[in-house]
Amino acid sequence: MPRYTRRDFLKVMGAGTAALTVPAWLYAADAHTEKLNFVFILIDDMGWMDAGCYGSTFYETPNINRLANEGVRFTDAYAACPVCSPTRASILSGKYPARINLTNFIGGYRPGKLIPAEHIRQLPLEELTMAEAFKKAGYATCFVGKWHLGQEPYYPEHQGFDINIAGSYRGQPPSYFYPYERGDNSLNLPGGKEGEYLTDRLTGESLKFLDANKDKPFLLYLSHYAVHTPLQSKEDLTDKYKTKAENLPPHERPRFLPEGKRQARQVQDHPVYAGMVQSVDESVGRVMKKLDELGVANNTAIIFMSDNGGLSTSEGSPTSNVPLRAGKGWLYEGGIREPMIIKWPGVSKPGSICSEPVTSTDFYPTMLEMAGIPLMPVQHCDGVSLVPMLKGAKSLDRKAIFWHYPHYGNQGGSPSGAVRAGDYKLIEWYEDGHVELYNLRKDIGEKNDLAAEMPEKTAQLREMLHDWRKEVDALMPTPNPRYDNKKKGTKDGEFDLLRNAAVDGSVLGYTLRAHWKKTGVALKKIKKALKKRATFKFKLQTTAQDATRNGFLAFGNGTEDKDLVKCGMYLGGWRYYAILDGPFENPKMKTCKLELDPMRVFDIEVTFDVQNGTVEMTADGNTINMTLDRDIDAVTHFGYCTLNALTNFSPVEISGE
């Protein structure tokens, strides 16, 4: 099937011929009608088991539970991807991530045995978003919170939202506390006061929008940054859950169990994460209360969803998705099955449960039909309206739901695809092509692989998955020529010293992956020490998101951190070209402000005059100089360095004498 765009849609609607052929709903109306209002609440990284109505006994979520009691709770609801940006794009476009080629979180890149598939880094403006459809139908539209669907000009205000509050390229906040900053990195959220918590602030901004638009149809899209890292909750809530955790009875199962090369949390008892969940729940309660106060609750649909599974195998592993397997970044159920609730006053039966498999592409057609807006099958071609289910139907006319994740996740997952058809789910792993088959009705924890026992069913689902990939023109990962199975990458053969890091192949040459919260270094020894002058030429591209973007050439007359001069850039919280001398914790530093796209590939040249102790770095026409305070009599080692990040480097061209 071709990739349809906004332009295609307008052609279908006859926009280029006569205005009379365009349906009246496409023109915004000022007069208030009894159109159904919408509040869409999207939580970041919230797991399927992270609410009381889904089985959690540690996290306290009375307001989410109330929403479930007043609406329809979906037990088999899925995100279109196990990481955030693709799922967010699927909601707004009604298309699978593979169809628009936005298959990884924006800013993500991690090679391994395979080089990940190329992907775009924004929600294309050519897509007619759900918000644009509602805006053209006369709705006031407001986006609040996490966007993470591209840099300018791809922000919410260019994608159908009248108002954008705190939505940008960032995938996580620098801090959850006012002024929401870390270094020069901030959310650009003006106002606020000391002690203010981000989840509360975003809720307050949402309530202001509701106050101002109570007399007109509205779409409020409240997209919380919570419960994504950094793990930060209000002190009183952290203390509350510390006490609760201390009083829990002994756990019947281990706290962690192996999942691939990672460890997956098996119990929910993280006090900070619990506090973050409670703040999200309080946000839901405040929104529901405001709708009641304004007298519009009976004419407002509320939708609650998460963008991917709970974080259970990495970055602190704060939650458990048990009985589901794994979590965020994996195509096992823990990474893609989500808590989802829809309240449609006067239509959906309060407290009802729907066990039909549904997915995030379904919101677009569902909300259009709920609002009485004509469907746009050319645009939301991968979604199915859930209105029949909300009215009590037992099933949908859909054969299967598909996933395509041709990337290595930060959380340990590897390139893979999946299909669910009925009770059966097949996962195909792209590194070696092996498949796993599970009956989810009998084995929700995906413990019993049926692929060998049921070859016909396995072949059937595998063929479905392959046919679907061809239909959507899904891009696949490719073999990594620099990967060595025995040596696990290039580190053993090409570097003389590795500290707190691993090195893999990448499209540039190398990827240096620093250990969690460590300074990672990969060095080579120069055969003949350079005692007069050393010149280094290389390319650099950062891949980790937000404040962790950084990468440096390292050189010196020793291998300890204190012996190394580092030349490169911070591209996260600070955005500087930088020359550093000495350890990361307390270096002498010379910097130059950087205003370029942090996702680009940078060309860098560094010259060190050994005898005069001067360093000159030129990056894309910008030059900075620094004179060292110490003597380095010769350059004996050079290589790469990164702080708590993952960065791509080309091989270094070195010359001198």
N, C-alpha and C positions, 0 to 999 in steps of 0.2 A: 504494500500500500504506500502511495506517495506521502511525503511530509507536507501536510496542508498548513498554510499560514494565514495570517489576518488578511492578506491581500486576496488569497484564494476565496476566503469566506465572503469578502465584500463583492467579489465577482459573482459568486453563487447567488447572493442576495440581490444582485442587479444594481449595486450602488453606482455603477458607471453609466447607467442608462437614464432612468427617470426617477425623480424623487417619489412619485406616486407608487412605485413598485416596492419601496422600502417599508416594512411594517412600522406602524406608529410607535411601537415600544422602543424603537431605536433612538427616538428623540427624547431627551430629558424633559420631564414635566415638573413644573414648579408646584402645581396644586397637589395637596395631600390626598391620597386615596387610601383605602384600607389594604394597601399592599402589605404582605408579610415582611416584617423586619428580620434581620439575621445578625446574630452574634456568633462568630467563629472563633473558638479558643483553641490555639495550637500550642502545645507544650513541647519543649525541646528535650529529647532523650528520656522521656518518662516511659518506664517499662509497663508491660501488661499487668504485672502484679503490684504496681505501685499505688493502688487505691484500695480502700476498704471494700468497695463493691466488687472488686475483682479478686479479693482474697487476702489482702495484706492485713496482718494483725499488729504490725509495728507502726506503720505510717497512719496518721489520723487524718481522714478526709471526709468529714461529715457533709460538706457542701457538694462535693462530687458525688457522694452517695445519694444525696437528695436529688441531684440532677438525674441520676440513673433511675430513681424511684418515680420521677415525673416524666421520664422519656423512655426511649428504647436503648437498651444496652446491648452492644454487639460483642459476641464472644470470639468471632473469627474475623476480625477486622485487621487489615494489613496496610503497612506503608509500602510504597512502590519501590523503596530502596532501604537498605540497612543503615544508611547515613543520611544527613539532613537535606542538603541542597536539592538532590534529585527528587525527594519526596515533596518538598515545598513546591518545586516546579510542576510536579504532577498534579497537585491540588489546583493550582492556578491555571494550568493549561488543559487539563483533562486528557493528557497524553502520558504514555509510559516514558520514563527517562531515556530509554534506549532510542525511542523514536525521535526525540529532539537532541539526542547525543549529549545530555547532561547527566552523566552516569556516576559522578563522584562528588563529594563535597568540594566546593570551590576553594581552591588552594591546596588540594590534596594531591600528592604524588609519592608513591613508594614502590620502587622496583624490586624484583626478586628473581625467581627463575624465569618469569615473564616480564616483559616491558608492558606496563598497563596501556589499555587502549586510550587513544587521544579523546578528549572531550572538550566541549565548550565551557566557558567560565561565566556565563550569564544566561538569564532567561531572555530569549530573543524578543526584541520589540515587535517582531512580526507576528508573534502569538497573540491572539485576541484573548486576553485573560478573563477569568471569571469576574474580576472587579470591573473591567471595562464593560462587560455585558450588563452588569448591574448599574453601572453609572449611566449607560445609554438608556436604560429603562427608567431613569429618573431617581435613582437611589443616591443618597449621600454616602460616600465611601471613605473609610478611615482605616489606615494601617498603623498599628502600634507594636513596636518591639523588634524582634529579630527578622531580618530580611534574608541576607546571605545568598542573594541571587544575582550578584554582579556589582561592579562598581558603577559610578556615573558613566553614561546616562541611563543605566538600567534600574534605577531606584523605584520604589513604589509609586511615586508621583508621576512617573512616566509609564506606569503599567495599570492605570485605571483608578488609583486612589486619590481622592481630593486632598487628603491630609496624610502626611507621613511623619510619625513621631518615633525617632530613635532607630529607624530602619536604615541599614547601610550594608556595606560589603562584609562587615564583621560577622564572624561565626560565633563569637562569645564576647561577653563584656570584659573590659579590663579589670573591673571590680563590680561587685553587686552593691557597693556602698558609695554614697555621694562623696566626692564628685564624679564617681564612675571613671576614674582615670588610673593609668599606670604609665609613668613617664609622660611622653607627649601623646599617648594613645587615650582617647576618650570617646564616649558615645555621642558627643555633640548634643547633649540633652540639657539645655539651659535651665536655669532656675534650680530649685531644690534647696535642701538644708542639711546641716550636719546630722549624721545618723540615719538619713533616709535610705531605704532599701529599694533596690531597683524593681523588684516584682510589685511592691506597693506603689511605687511611682507610676509605673506603666498602667497599673489598674486605675489610679487616680486620673491619669490623662484620658483613659477610656471613658470614665464616668463623665468627664467634662464634655466629651463628644456626644454622649447620650443625652445629657442635659440640653445641649444646643440643638439637637436634631430630633427631639421627641415628637415633633409635629409633622415629620416627613418620613418617608420610608428610608431606612438606613441599613448599611452593611458595615458592621464593626468587625475587623479582623485583628484580634488580640493575640499576637504571636510572642509568647513569653521567651526570654532568653533562658530562664530556668527550665529544667533543672541541670542544664549543661554546666561543665566546669567553667570557671574556678569554683570549687566547693566552698561556699560561704553562706552561712545562714545567720539570722539574728541571734545574738548571744543568749537571750532568754529561751529561745526555742532549742538551741543547741544544748543548753543546760537541762532543759526538760527531757530531751531524748537521751542524754547521757544517763540520767537517773533511770529512765525507763529501760535502757539497755542493760544497766547494771542489775536490774531486778528481774530480767528474763530468766526463765528456767533453763537448765543446761540444754544445749542444742542436740537434737537426735542425729544430726548428720554433720559431716565435716564442714568447717567454715568455707573451705575452698576445695575444688576438685579440678584436675587437669582438663583443659580444653585446647587441643592441639598443643602448641608450645606455650600457652598461657594457662593461668589459673582462673577459674570462674567462681565468683562468690556464690555461696549456697544459702546464705541466711541474710535477712534484713535486720540490721542493727546499727547502721551508720548514723550517728546523731546529727551530724551536719546536713547530710542528705535528707534525713527525715524532716529537719527544720525547713529545708528548701521546698519539700513537697507540701508541708503544711502552709507555707506562704502562698503557694500556687492555689491550694484549696481555698484559702481565705480570699484570694482574688476572685475565684468563681462565686463565692458567696456574696461578695460585694457587688459584683455585676448583677446577680440575680435579685438582690435587694433593691438596687437602683431601678431595675426594670419594673419591679413591683411599685416603687414609690412614684414613678412617672406614669403609672397606669397603662403601660404598653406590654406587660408580661404576657398577656393572653394573645397578643398579636406578634410575638417575637419568637422565632426559632433559635435554639441554642445548640451549637454543634461543638463537641469536645473531642480532641484527637491529639496524638503524639506523632512526631515525625519519624521516629525509629525506635528500636528497642532500648531497654535500659542498659546503662554502662556497667558491665559486670566482669570484664576481662582486662581492663586497662585503666590507666589514668586515675588510680585510686580505687577502682572497682567498687563504687559506693553502694550498688544495689544488687539484689538477686532477682532473677526472673523465674526461678524454680516454681512450678514444674517444667517450664520451658527450658530448652537447651541454649546455652551461650547467651549472646546479647548483641548490643550495638556493633555494627561492622561485620556481622555474620548473617548468612542466609538460613541458619537454623531459626526456629520459631522465636527464640528469645531476641533476635535481631530485627524481626519484621512484624510480629503480631503486636497489636496496639490496643490500649484502652480507647474505646470509641463510644460516644453517647450522642444521640440526637433527640432533642425535645421539640416536638411540633404541636403546640397547644391546640386542642380540639380535634386533632387528627390521630396522632400516634397514641397508642394505649399506654397510660402511665405504668411504669414498672415492668414492661414487657421485655423479653429477651429474644434476640435474633441470632441464630447460629449459622446463618448462610455466609459463606466466604465473600467478603467485600474488600475493596481496596481504595486507596486515596485518589485514584483517577475518577472515582464515582461521585465525588462531591459536586463537581461542576454540573453535570446533567441533573443531579438530584436537586440541587438548589434552584436551578432554572425552573424545573417543573414545579417545585414547591411554590415559587414566586409567580407562576403563571407566565413566565417568559418563554417564548418558543425555543425549543431545543436547537442546538447547533452541531449536528453530528459530524460535520466536516472538522470542527475544532476539537470537541471532546470525544474524539473517535475511539479512545480506549476506556471510556467510562460508561457505566450502566446506571441509569436512574434507580435509586433505592426507594422511590415513592411507593411502589407496590409493597415492599417489605414494611415500610412505615405505616401502611394501611392494613397490615395483617397478613399479607401473602406469605407463603411458606418457602418459596424458592425464586431464583432469578433464572432467566434464560441465558446462561453463560456457561461455556464449556470449561474454561480454565482461567487462572490468574498467573501472570508470568513475572519473573525478575531477571535482571541482567546486571551483574556487578563485576566488570572486568578489571578489578583493582585489588591491591593489597590494602586492607584496612589498618588503621592505626591500632585497632583492638585485636589484631591477630588473624582475622579472616583473610582468605586468599581468593583470587579471581574465580568466579563461579556464576552459575545461573540456576534458576529453579522454576518449577511449574507446579501448581496445585490444581488438580482436577478431581472434584468430589472429595472423598476422604483421603485420597492419595497425593503425596508430594514427592517429587523427584528433585534431587540436587545434583548438578553436574559440576565437577571441579576441573577448571580449565588447564591446570598445570599438567595433568596426566590423563584427563578425560574420563576418570572413573566416576561412577554415579552411585548414589544412595537412594533408596526408596523407603518411604515410611507411610504407614496407615495412621493418620493423625487422630482419627476417632478412637482407636485402640491404644495409641502410643504417642501422646501429645509431647512427651519428652524426647522423642526421636532417638530411642535407645536400641531399637530392633530393626536393623537394616534388612529389608526384604528383597533387595535387588537380585540376589542369587536364587532365592526361592520363587520369585515371580518374574521370570524373564520376559514373558509376553507383556505384562503390564509395564515393566521397566522399558522395554523397547517402544511401546506405544507412547508413553509420556516423553521419552527422549526424542522421538520423532516430532511430537507436538512442539517441544521446546525449540528444536532446530528449525522447524518450519516458521515458527513465530519470529525467531531471530532474523531469518531471511526477509520476512514481511516488513519488519520495522527497520531493516538495514542496520542492525546492531553491529557496532565495531568491536572487534575481538583483540585481546592482548596478543603480543607476538613474542617469539623466543628471544631471550636476552643473551646475546653472544658472549657477554663478559661473565656470565654466571657459570660457576664451577660447582657441580654437585658435591664433590669430595671436599673442596675447600670452602664451601658455603659462601660463594661470592669471590671477590678478588683480594681479600685482605691478607691471606697467607702468602700469596705469591708476589704482590706488588708493593707492599709497605713493610718497612723495617720495624716500625713501632705503632701499635694501636693502644690507645688508652680511653676507656669509657666509651667505646664506639665500635660500630661494625661498618664495613664498606661493601657496597654492592655495585653492580653495573647499572648504568643509566644511559639515556639517550645522549647525554653530554659526555659520558665516560664513567664517572663515579657518583655514587650517592653515599654521603657520610651520614650515618644515623647515630646521634649521641644517645647515650643511655639516659633514662629518665632523671631530670634535674641534675645532669652532669655536663662537664665540658668534655666533648669528644674530640680526640686528636688522632690523625693518621699522618705519620711522617716517613719520609725516605731520607736515607743518608746520601750525601753528595760524594761521589767517588774522589774528587779532588776539591778540597775546601777552597772557597772563593774569598780572597783576602783583600781585594781592591774594590770590586763592584759586582753586584748581582742584580740581574733583571729577570722578572717573572711575568709571563703573560698567560692569562687563563680566562675562562668563562665561569659564571656563577649564576645559579637560579635557586632561590629558596622555595620550599614546598610546604613546610608546616604553616599553620594559619596564625593570624593575629600576632600577639606579642612575642611569639617564639620564632619568628622569621629572622635568621641571621646566618652569615657565612663568612669565613675569613681564610685567606692564605696565611700560613704560619711559617716563619723561618727564624733561625738563630744559630747559636753555637752550642746548643744543648737540646735536651728533649723535655725538660721540666717546663711546666706552664710559665714559671717566672723567667725562663730563659728565652721565651719566644716573643717575637714581634708579630702582630696580627694585623692584616690589612684586608678590609672588606666592608661589610655593611650590616647595620641593623635595619630590618625592613618591617618590623612589627610595631612595638610600642613607641619607638623613637624615630625611625626613618632617617638614619644618618649614614653617609659614607664615614668610615672611621679608620684611623690608625691607632692601634693599642700597643703599649709596651708594658709587659709584665702580666701578672695573673688577671683573669677576668674580674675577680672580686675587687681589685683596687688598682687598675692600670693607670699609667699616664696616657692621656687621650687627646687626639686632635680629630675634630669632626667637621662635616659639612652637611647642611640640611639637604635631604633628598625628597624630591617631589614627583618621582617617576612611578610608574606602575610596578608594584612590588612583585608581580608575577612574571615580569619579563626576564630575558637572559641578559646579563650584564657582561660587557667586555672590560677587563681590568688589566692594567699594566702597573707593576710596582718596580721601582728602582731603588736599591740601597747602596749608598756610597759608604763603603766599609770604613775608609780612612777618615772621613769627616763625620760619620755617624748620622747622616741625613737620610730620611725616607721620603720618597715621592710616590704618590699613588694617583693614577688617572683612571677614571671610570666614566665612559661615555662623554668625554669632553670636560669633565669636572676634575680639577687637580687640587690635592691638598698635600702639604709638606709638614714634616715634623723632625726636629733634631732630638736624638735620644740623649738621655741624661747619663747613660752608662756606656762603657766601651764594649763593643763586640768585635773581637779581633779577626773573626772569620765566620763565614756562613757554612755550617757543616750539615745542617738538616733543613728540609722544607717539606711542606705538605698542607693539610687542610685542618680546619678547626671550626667547631660550631658548638653553641651553648644550648643544650636541651632542645635540639631541633634536628631536622632532617633536610639536608641541602645537597643539590646537585653541583658537581664541579667537572670541568673539562680537565684533561691532562695539562700539566703546567709546562710551558716552554721556558726553559731556564738558560740564561747565558751570562757570561761574566768572566772574571779572571781573579 
